[in-house]
Amino acid sequence: MVLSEKEETGCCPRFNPKPWDGKTLTWENKKFIKGSVFCLFYMPLNFGSVITSLMKKMETVGAECQDSLYLSDHTSPFNMDIYLAADKEVPNCQNTVLSGKFLSKVYEGPFQKTGEWCKDFSEYSKKKGIKPGKLYMWYTTCPKCAKAYGKNYVAIFAKV
């Protein structure tokens, strides 16, 4: 069943692509906490439990995840680093920052289209005269929430 436009699942917030689609964002020392997800040929196996663990650590110290922003960095077929945007440093976590300009573009559809989206993002960047650097993926909702909302948005970010 797909929820109405005003209903929320209580799990993942409804995603609004407008502030993120086709934008160049400038971050200066944007705070994140970092976790590691085990993957099997790029398919994340413990994504939910890693997010839940990091969120609990944030809640313990009164920190919030800004914009529900979780950036994923596929470092190998067997690992994905995950970065949760934090409004402050979180003890007992790997705290890190990202700085620079980032180009973002939002896609909608099943996760299996990720390779296609990455190719499109590369072409999109070239048309803008930008050579993308490191890519990050933002899987904006879990599969259950994507189904409930009737949309599965994924944003790609590249350092430029």
HELIX and SHEET records of a PDB file:
HELIX    1   1 PHE A   47  THR A   60  1                                  14    
HELIX    2   2 PHE A  111  LYS A  113  5                                   3    
HELIX    3   3 THR A  114  LYS A  127  1                                  14    
HELIX    4   4 PRO A  143  TYR A  149  1                                   7    
SHEET    1   A 7 MET A  43  PRO A  44  0                                        
SHEET    2   A 7 LYS A  23  LEU A  40 -1                                        
SHEET    3   A 7 ASN A  79  ALA A  86 -1                                        
SHEET    4   A 7 CYS A  65  SER A  76 -1                                        
SHEET    5   A 7 LEU A 135  TYR A 139 -1                                        
SHEET    6   A 7 TYR A 153  LYS A 159 -1                                        
SHEET    7   A 7 GLN A  94  GLU A 108 -1                                        
END                                                                             
